[in-house]
Amino acid sequence: MAELAGNDVLTRSMRELTTITCLIISLYDAPTSSCCREDEHANIIGAIIEGNENRAVTLMLEHLEDIRSNLNLRRDAPVIELEAVFGAI
């Protein structure tokens, strides 16, 4: 969407944020969670296409909260070594 809006700064920021978010989800997603519900992204895009800003915002906030609530961010969670994740360089 940032690209479609023609906003280069926002596009770059969103790409970086997406990369970091994917890494965090990969590292800290609870093993019993099911990432995104299959209809979440379609529902958000549908609300945007319909021009229903309030619904799009509500759905996006719910989506982000679902992701956050499935992360294992407890202090007693195992320490994750990035070298082990990405392999020795």
Distance bins in CASP14 RR format, pairs under 12 A and 6 or more apart:
PFRMAT RR
TARGET T0000
AUTHOR 0000-0000-0000
RMODE 2
METHOD distances of the structure
MODEL  1
1 7 0 0 0 0 1 0 0 0 0 0 0
1 10 0 0 0 0 1 0 0 0 0 0 0
1 11 0 0 0 0 1 0 0 0 0 0 0
1 14 0 0 0 0 1 0 0 0 0 0 0
1 18 0 0 0 0 0 1 0 0 0 0 0
1 41 0 0 0 0 0 1 0 0 0 0 0
1 44 0 0 0 0 0 1 0 0 0 0 0
1 45 0 0 0 0 1 0 0 0 0 0 0
1 48 1 0 0 1 0 0 0 0 0 0 0
1 49 0 0 0 0 0 1 0 0 0 0 0
1 56 0 0 0 0 0 1 0 0 0 0 0
1 60 0 0 0 0 0 1 0 0 0 0 0
2 8 0 0 0 0 1 0 0 0 0 0 0
2 9 0 0 0 0 1 0 0 0 0 0 0
2 10 1 0 1 0 0 0 0 0 0 0 0
2 11 1 0 1 0 0 0 0 0 0 0 0
2 12 0 0 0 0 1 0 0 0 0 0 0
2 13 1 0 0 1 0 0 0 0 0 0 0
2 14 1 0 1 0 0 0 0 0 0 0 0
2 15 0 0 0 0 1 0 0 0 0 0 0
2 16 0 0 0 0 0 1 0 0 0 0 0
2 17 0 0 0 0 0 1 0 0 0 0 0
2 18 0 0 0 0 0 1 0 0 0 0 0
3 9 0 0 0 0 0 1 0 0 0 0 0
3 10 0 0 0 0 1 0 0 0 0 0 0
3 11 1 0 1 0 0 0 0 0 0 0 0
3 12 0 0 0 0 0 1 0 0 0 0 0
3 13 0 0 0 0 0 1 0 0 0 0 0
3 14 0 0 0 0 1 0 0 0 0 0 0
3 15 0 0 0 0 1 0 0 0 0 0 0
3 18 0 0 0 0 0 1 0 0 0 0 0
4 10 0 0 0 0 0 1 0 0 0 0 0
4 11 0 0 0 0 1 0 0 0 0 0 0
4 14 0 0 0 0 0 1 0 0 0 0 0
4 45 0 0 0 0 0 1 0 0 0 0 0
4 48 0 0 0 0 0 1 0 0 0 0 0
5 11 0 0 0 0 1 0 0 0 0 0 0
5 14 0 0 0 0 0 1 0 0 0 0 0
5 48 0 0 0 0 0 1 0 0 0 0 0
6 12 0 0 0 0 0 1 0 0 0 0 0
6 14 0 0 0 0 0 1 0 0 0 0 0
7 13 0 0 0 0 1 0 0 0 0 0 0
7 14 0 0 0 0 1 0 0 0 0 0 0
8 14 0 0 0 0 0 1 0 0 0 0 0
8 15 0 0 0 0 0 1 0 0 0 0 0
9 15 0 0 0 0 0 1 0 0 0 0 0
9 16 0 0 0 0 0 1 0 0 0 0 0
10 16 0 0 0 0 0 1 0 0 0 0 0
10 17 0 0 0 0 0 1 0 0 0 0 0
11 17 0 0 0 0 0 1 0 0 0 0 0
11 18 0 0 0 0 0 1 0 0 0 0 0
12 18 0 0 0 0 0 1 0 0 0 0 0
12 19 0 0 0 0 0 1 0 0 0 0 0
13 19 0 0 0 0 0 1 0 0 0 0 0
13 20 0 0 0 0 0 1 0 0 0 0 0
14 20 0 0 0 0 0 1 0 0 0 0 0
14 21 0 0 0 0 1 0 0 0 0 0 0
15 21 0 0 0 0 0 1 0 0 0 0 0
15 22 0 0 0 0 0 1 0 0 0 0 0
16 22 0 0 0 0 0 1 0 0 0 0 0
16 23 0 0 0 0 0 1 0 0 0 0 0
17 23 0 0 0 0 0 1 0 0 0 0 0
17 24 0 0 0 0 0 1 0 0 0 0 0
17 64 0 0 0 0 0 1 0 0 0 0 0
18 24 0 0 0 0 0 1 0 0 0 0 0
18 25 0 0 0 0 0 1 0 0 0 0 0
19 25 0 0 0 0 0 1 0 0 0 0 0
19 26 0 0 0 0 0 1 0 0 0 0 0
20 26 0 0 0 0 0 1 0 0 0 0 0
20 27 0 0 0 0 0 1 0 0 0 0 0
20 28 0 0 0 0 0 1 0 0 0 0 0
21 27 0 0 0 0 0 1 0 0 0 0 0
21 28 0 0 0 0 0 1 0 0 0 0 0
21 29 0 0 0 0 0 1 0 0 0 0 0
21 35 0 0 0 0 0 1 0 0 0 0 0
21 36 0 0 0 0 0 1 0 0 0 0 0
21 63 0 0 0 0 0 1 0 0 0 0 0
21 64 0 0 0 0 1 0 0 0 0 0 0
21 67 1 0 0 1 0 0 0 0 0 0 0
21 68 0 0 0 0 0 1 0 0 0 0 0
21 71 0 0 0 0 0 1 0 0 0 0 0
22 28 0 0 0 0 0 1 0 0 0 0 0
22 29 0 0 0 0 0 1 0 0 0 0 0
22 35 0 0 0 0 0 1 0 0 0 0 0
22 36 0 0 0 0 0 1 0 0 0 0 0
22 67 0 0 0 0 0 1 0 0 0 0 0
23 29 0 0 0 0 0 1 0 0 0 0 0
23 71 0 0 0 0 0 1 0 0 0 0 0
23 80 0 0 0 0 0 1 0 0 0 0 0
23 82 0 0 0 0 1 0 0 0 0 0 0
23 85 0 0 0 0 1 0 0 0 0 0 0
23 86 0 0 0 0 1 0 0 0 0 0 0
24 67 0 0 0 0 1 0 0 0 0 0 0
24 68 0 0 0 0 1 0 0 0 0 0 0
24 70 0 0 0 0 0 1 0 0 0 0 0
24 71 1 0 0 1 0 0 0 0 0 0 0
24 72 0 0 0 0 0 1 0 0 0 0 0
24 73 0 0 0 0 1 0 0 0 0 0 0
24 80 0 0 0 0 0 1 0 0 0 0 0
24 82 0 0 0 0 0 1 0 0 0 0 0
24 85 0 0 0 0 0 1 0 0 0 0 0
25 33 0 0 0 0 1 0 0 0 0 0 0
25 34 0 0 0 0 0 1 0 0 0 0 0
25 35 1 0 0 1 0 0 0 0 0 0 0
25 36 0 0 0 0 1 0 0 0 0 0 0
25 64 0 0 0 0 0 1 0 0 0 0 0
25 66 0 0 0 0 0 1 0 0 0 0 0
25 67 1 0 0 1 0 0 0 0 0 0 0
25 68 0 0 0 0 1 0 0 0 0 0 0
25 70 0 0 0 0 1 0 0 0 0 0 0
25 71 1 0 0 1 0 0 0 0 0 0 0
25 72 0 0 0 0 0 1 0 0 0 0 0
25 73 0 0 0 0 0 1 0 0 0 0 0
26 35 0 0 0 0 0 1 0 0 0 0 0
26 67 0 0 0 0 0 1 0 0 0 0 0
26 71 0 0 0 0 0 1 0 0 0 0 0
26 80 0 0 0 0 1 0 0 0 0 0 0
26 82 0 0 0 0 0 1 0 0 0 0 0
26 85 1 0 0 1 0 0 0 0 0 0 0
26 86 0 0 0 0 0 1 0 0 0 0 0
27 71 0 0 0 0 1 0 0 0 0 0 0
27 72 0 0 0 0 1 0 0 0 0 0 0
27 73 0 0 0 0 0 1 0 0 0 0 0
27 77 0 0 0 0 1 0 0 0 0 0 0
27 78 0 0 0 0 0 1 0 0 0 0 0
27 79 0 0 0 0 0 1 0 0 0 0 0
27 80 1 0 1 0 0 0 0 0 0 0 0
27 81 0 0 0 0 0 1 0 0 0 0 0
27 82 0 0 0 0 1 0 0 0 0 0 0
27 84 0 0 0 0 0 1 0 0 0 0 0
27 85 1 0 0 1 0 0 0 0 0 0 0
27 86 0 0 0 0 0 1 0 0 0 0 0
28 67 0 0 0 0 0 1 0 0 0 0 0
28 68 0 0 0 0 0 1 0 0 0 0 0
28 69 0 0 0 0 0 1 0 0 0 0 0
28 70 0 0 0 0 1 0 0 0 0 0 0
28 71 1 0 1 0 0 0 0 0 0 0 0
28 72 1 0 1 0 0 0 0 0 0 0 0
28 73 1 0 0 1 0 0 0 0 0 0 0
28 74 0 0 0 0 1 0 0 0 0 0 0
28 77 1 0 0 1 0 0 0 0 0 0 0
28 78 0 0 0 0 0 1 0 0 0 0 0
28 79 0 0 0 0 0 1 0 0 0 0 0
28 80 1 0 0 1 0 0 0 0 0 0 0
28 85 0 0 0 0 0 1 0 0 0 0 0
29 35 1 0 0 1 0 0 0 0 0 0 0
29 36 0 0 0 0 0 1 0 0 0 0 0
29 66 0 0 0 0 0 1 0 0 0 0 0
29 67 0 0 0 0 1 0 0 0 0 0 0
29 68 0 0 0 0 0 1 0 0 0 0 0
29 69 0 0 0 0 0 1 0 0 0 0 0
29 70 1 0 1 0 0 0 0 0 0 0 0
29 71 1 0 0 1 0 0 0 0 0 0 0
29 72 1 0 0 1 0 0 0 0 0 0 0
29 73 0 0 0 0 0 1 0 0 0 0 0
29 77 0 0 0 0 0 1 0 0 0 0 0
29 80 0 0 0 0 0 1 0 0 0 0 0
30 66 0 0 0 0 0 1 0 0 0 0 0
30 67 0 0 0 0 0 1 0 0 0 0 0
30 68 0 0 0 0 0 1 0 0 0 0 0
30 69 0 0 0 0 1 0 0 0 0 0 0
30 70 1 0 1 0 0 0 0 0 0 0 0
30 71 1 0 0 1 0 0 0 0 0 0 0
30 72 1 0 1 0 0 0 0 0 0 0 0
30 73 0 0 0 0 1 0 0 0 0 0 0
30 74 0 0 0 0 1 0 0 0 0 0 0
30 77 0 0 0 0 1 0 0 0 0 0 0
31 70 0 0 0 0 1 0 0 0 0 0 0
31 71 0 0 0 0 0 1 0 0 0 0 0
31 72 0 0 0 0 1 0 0 0 0 0 0
31 77 0 0 0 0 0 1 0 0 0 0 0
31 78 0 0 0 0 0 1 0 0 0 0 0
32 70 0 0 0 0 1 0 0 0 0 0 0
32 72 0 0 0 0 1 0 0 0 0 0 0
33 66 0 0 0 0 1 0 0 0 0 0 0
33 67 0 0 0 0 1 0 0 0 0 0 0
33 68 0 0 0 0 0 1 0 0 0 0 0
33 69 0 0 0 0 1 0 0 0 0 0 0
33 70 1 1 0 0 0 0 0 0 0 0 0
33 71 0 0 0 0 1 0 0 0 0 0 0
33 72 0 0 0 0 1 0 0 0 0 0 0
34 40 0 0 0 0 0 1 0 0 0 0 0
34 66 0 0 0 0 1 0 0 0 0 0 0
34 67 0 0 0 0 0 1 0 0 0 0 0
34 69 0 0 0 0 0 1 0 0 0 0 0
34 70 1 0 0 1 0 0 0 0 0 0 0
35 41 0 0 0 0 0 1 0 0 0 0 0
35 63 0 0 0 0 0 1 0 0 0 0 0
35 66 0 0 0 0 1 0 0 0 0 0 0
35 67 1 0 0 1 0 0 0 0 0 0 0
35 69 0 0 0 0 0 1 0 0 0 0 0
35 70 1 0 0 1 0 0 0 0 0 0 0
35 71 0 0 0 0 0 1 0 0 0 0 0
36 42 0 0 0 0 0 1 0 0 0 0 0
36 43 0 0 0 0 0 1 0 0 0 0 0
36 44 0 0 0 0 0 1 0 0 0 0 0
36 59 0 0 0 0 0 1 0 0 0 0 0
36 60 0 0 0 0 0 1 0 0 0 0 0
36 62 0 0 0 0 0 1 0 0 0 0 0
36 63 1 0 0 1 0 0 0 0 0 0 0
36 64 0 0 0 0 0 1 0 0 0 0 0
36 66 1 0 0 1 0 0 0 0 0 0 0
36 67 1 0 0 1 0 0 0 0 0 0 0
36 70 0 0 0 0 1 0 0 0 0 0 0
37 43 0 0 0 0 1 0 0 0 0 0 0
37 44 0 0 0 0 0 1 0 0 0 0 0
37 59 0 0 0 0 0 1 0 0 0 0 0
37 62 0 0 0 0 1 0 0 0 0 0 0
37 63 0 0 0 0 1 0 0 0 0 0 0
37 66 1 0 0 1 0 0 0 0 0 0 0
37 67 0 0 0 0 0 1 0 0 0 0 0
37 70 0 0 0 0 0 1 0 0 0 0 0
39 45 0 0 0 0 0 1 0 0 0 0 0
39 46 0 0 0 0 0 1 0 0 0 0 0
39 47 0 0 0 0 0 1 0 0 0 0 0
39 59 0 0 0 0 0 1 0 0 0 0 0
39 62 0 0 0 0 0 1 0 0 0 0 0
39 63 0 0 0 0 0 1 0 0 0 0 0
39 66 0 0 0 0 0 1 0 0 0 0 0
40 46 0 0 0 0 0 1 0 0 0 0 0
40 47 0 0 0 0 0 1 0 0 0 0 0
40 56 0 0 0 0 0 1 0 0 0 0 0
40 59 1 0 0 1 0 0 0 0 0 0 0
40 60 0 0 0 0 1 0 0 0 0 0 0
40 61 0 0 0 0 0 1 0 0 0 0 0
40 62 0 0 0 0 1 0 0 0 0 0 0
40 63 1 0 1 0 0 0 0 0 0 0 0
40 64 0 0 0 0 0 1 0 0 0 0 0
40 65 0 0 0 0 0 1 0 0 0 0 0
40 66 1 0 0 1 0 0 0 0 0 0 0
40 67 0 0 0 0 1 0 0 0 0 0 0
41 47 0 0 0 0 0 1 0 0 0 0 0
41 48 0 0 0 0 0 1 0 0 0 0 0
41 56 0 0 0 0 0 1 0 0 0 0 0
41 59 0 0 0 0 1 0 0 0 0 0 0
41 60 0 0 0 0 1 0 0 0 0 0 0
41 63 1 0 0 1 0 0 0 0 0 0 0
41 66 0 0 0 0 0 1 0 0 0 0 0
41 67 0 0 0 0 0 1 0 0 0 0 0
42 48 0 0 0 0 0 1 0 0 0 0 0
42 49 0 0 0 0 0 1 0 0 0 0 0
42 59 0 0 0 0 0 1 0 0 0 0 0
42 63 0 0 0 0 0 1 0 0 0 0 0
43 49 0 0 0 0 0 1 0 0 0 0 0
43 50 0 0 0 0 0 1 0 0 0 0 0
43 52 0 0 0 0 0 1 0 0 0 0 0
43 55 0 0 0 0 1 0 0 0 0 0 0
43 56 0 0 0 0 1 0 0 0 0 0 0
43 58 0 0 0 0 0 1 0 0 0 0 0
43 59 1 0 1 0 0 0 0 0 0 0 0
43 60 0 0 0 0 1 0 0 0 0 0 0
43 62 0 0 0 0 1 0 0 0 0 0 0
43 63 0 0 0 0 1 0 0 0 0 0 0
44 50 0 0 0 0 0 1 0 0 0 0 0
44 51 0 0 0 0 0 1 0 0 0 0 0
44 52 0 0 0 0 0 1 0 0 0 0 0
44 53 0 0 0 0 0 1 0 0 0 0 0
44 55 0 0 0 0 1 0 0 0 0 0 0
44 56 1 0 1 0 0 0 0 0 0 0 0
44 57 0 0 0 0 1 0 0 0 0 0 0
44 58 0 0 0 0 1 0 0 0 0 0 0
44 59 1 0 1 0 0 0 0 0 0 0 0
44 60 1 0 1 0 0 0 0 0 0 0 0
44 61 0 0 0 0 0 1 0 0 0 0 0
44 62 0 0 0 0 1 0 0 0 0 0 0
44 63 1 0 0 1 0 0 0 0 0 0 0
44 64 0 0 0 0 0 1 0 0 0 0 0
44 66 0 0 0 0 0 1 0 0 0 0 0
45 51 0 0 0 0 0 1 0 0 0 0 0
45 52 0 0 0 0 0 1 0 0 0 0 0
45 55 0 0 0 0 0 1 0 0 0 0 0
45 56 0 0 0 0 1 0 0 0 0 0 0
45 59 0 0 0 0 1 0 0 0 0 0 0
45 60 0 0 0 0 0 1 0 0 0 0 0
45 63 0 0 0 0 0 1 0 0 0 0 0
46 52 0 0 0 0 1 0 0 0 0 0 0
46 53 0 0 0 0 0 1 0 0 0 0 0
46 55 0 0 0 0 1 0 0 0 0 0 0
46 56 1 0 0 1 0 0 0 0 0 0 0
46 59 0 0 0 0 1 0 0 0 0 0 0
46 60 0 0 0 0 0 1 0 0 0 0 0
47 53 1 0 0 1 0 0 0 0 0 0 0
47 54 0 0 0 0 1 0 0 0 0 0 0
47 55 1 0 1 0 0 0 0 0 0 0 0
47 56 1 1 0 0 0 0 0 0 0 0 0
47 57 0 0 0 0 1 0 0 0 0 0 0
47 58 0 0 0 0 1 0 0 0 0 0 0
47 59 1 0 1 0 0 0 0 0 0 0 0
47 60 0 0 0 0 1 0 0 0 0 0 0
47 61 0 0 0 0 0 1 0 0 0 0 0
47 62 0 0 0 0 0 1 0 0 0 0 0
47 63 0 0 0 0 0 1 0 0 0 0 0
48 54 0 0 0 0 0 1 0 0 0 0 0
48 55 0 0 0 0 1 0 0 0 0 0 0
48 56 1 0 1 0 0 0 0 0 0 0 0
48 57 0 0 0 0 1 0 0 0 0 0 0
48 59 0 0 0 0 1 0 0 0 0 0 0
48 60 0 0 0 0 1 0 0 0 0 0 0
49 55 0 0 0 0 0 1 0 0 0 0 0
49 56 0 0 0 0 1 0 0 0 0 0 0
50 56 0 0 0 0 1 0 0 0 0 0 0
50 59 0 0 0 0 0 1 0 0 0 0 0
51 57 0 0 0 0 0 1 0 0 0 0 0
52 58 0 0 0 0 1 0 0 0 0 0 0
52 59 0 0 0 0 1 0 0 0 0 0 0
52 60 0 0 0 0 0 1 0 0 0 0 0
53 59 0 0 0 0 0 1 0 0 0 0 0
53 60 0 0 0 0 0 1 0 0 0 0 0
54 60 0 0 0 0 0 1 0 0 0 0 0
54 61 0 0 0 0 0 1 0 0 0 0 0
55 61 0 0 0 0 0 1 0 0 0 0 0
55 62 0 0 0 0 0 1 0 0 0 0 0
56 62 0 0 0 0 0 1 0 0 0 0 0
56 63 0 0 0 0 0 1 0 0 0 0 0
57 63 0 0 0 0 0 1 0 0 0 0 0
57 64 0 0 0 0 0 1 0 0 0 0 0
58 64 0 0 0 0 0 1 0 0 0 0 0
58 65 0 0 0 0 0 1 0 0 0 0 0
59 65 0 0 0 0 0 1 0 0 0 0 0
59 66 0 0 0 0 0 1 0 0 0 0 0
60 66 0 0 0 0 0 1 0 0 0 0 0
60 67 0 0 0 0 0 1 0 0 0 0 0
61 67 0 0 0 0 0 1 0 0 0 0 0
61 68 0 0 0 0 0 1 0 0 0 0 0
62 68 0 0 0 0 0 1 0 0 0 0 0
62 69 0 0 0 0 0 1 0 0 0 0 0
63 69 0 0 0 0 0 1 0 0 0 0 0
63 70 0 0 0 0 0 1 0 0 0 0 0
64 70 0 0 0 0 0 1 0 0 0 0 0
64 71 0 0 0 0 0 1 0 0 0 0 0
65 71 0 0 0 0 0 1 0 0 0 0 0
67 73 0 0 0 0 0 1 0 0 0 0 0
71 77 0 0 0 0 1 0 0 0 0 0 0
72 78 0 0 0 0 1 0 0 0 0 0 0
72 80 0 0 0 0 0 1 0 0 0 0 0
73 80 0 0 0 0 0 1 0 0 0 0 0
78 84 0 0 0 0 0 1 0 0 0 0 0
79 85 0 0 0 0 0 1 0 0 0 0 0
80 86 0 0 0 0 0 1 0 0 0 0 0
81 87 0 0 0 0 1 0 0 0 0 0 0
81 88 0 0 0 0 0 1 0 0 0 0 0
82 88 0 0 0 0 0 1 0 0 0 0 0
82 89 0 0 0 0 0 1 0 0 0 0 0
83 89 1 0 0 1 0 0 0 0 0 0 0
END
